[in-house]
């Protein structure tokens, strides 16, 4: 069902060719939004291009760090709502390439926020942070009062971007709110070194899936369509309640799962008897991390649309079709 809030609303999405960005754009288009996408790289296999969404949006080529470009886009397209997803999202790449990660994730965030500050038509900004912004903590689950204490490059980049967003809200009264989600999974993730798509692809090929860690790392896994819906809900609530400015919200199914258990669930759904290869090679990663979403449930009236097994079934179906075409 379409939401009248989004009908013809000029909405800028950064990171639209990314995994989560594609699902967000699809949902926005389905709700009638007037979507502008900022795209750096041309990714033919991305959902934005593969599913023909590109013909239903306005496309701007450019770099998230280009503040002048962002100001032009927000001004010329009369942007009301900004949903900022663009980032380098792979922990391993951040460990190998920290400078480019900091430039995209930190510099890109302040460029978006400064451009929005100088664009009077912008009324809501949602900045996608991450559960990794909390770093490694003794007390679990993490709630929004948990300090932001990233240690390794990716975690630090998200801690910094998160704090910068709060700064713009508090100092400049910019209408920005922050999301901190669990580990996204779902169809459309083409980073095969991630555990969900990598496991599914291996099983479809009849090959043993690979677990880079020892399999005991514990995470939240959050279905990508739930993420897209959460971003939109937060923008809607921010429009109605200025008191949400500067607030951060965890979004999670609140289901803690080890990597080994996740792989086992996927193989069971696929009716596969394959046994994973456990490499125990993970480095600079947080061992136990999961979230409380109580604040989002109470303050926003939010609840997830899919539980873990339902999301995994939809994900397996997506990759079966994608990899057979």
Secondary structure by P-SEA (a helix, b strand, c coil): cccccccccbbbbcccccaaaaaaaaaaaaaccbbbbbbcccccccccccccccccbbbbbcccccaaaaaaaaacccccbbbbccccccaaaaaacaaaaaaaaaaaaaaaaaaaaacccccbbbbbbcccccccccccccccccccccccaaaaaaaaaaaaaaaaaaccccbbbbbbbccccccccccccccaaaaaaaaaacccccccccccbbbbbbbaaaaaaaaaaaaaaaaaccccccbbbbbcccccccaaaaaaaaaaaacccbbbbbcccccccccccccccccccccccccccccaaaaaaaaaaaaaaaaac
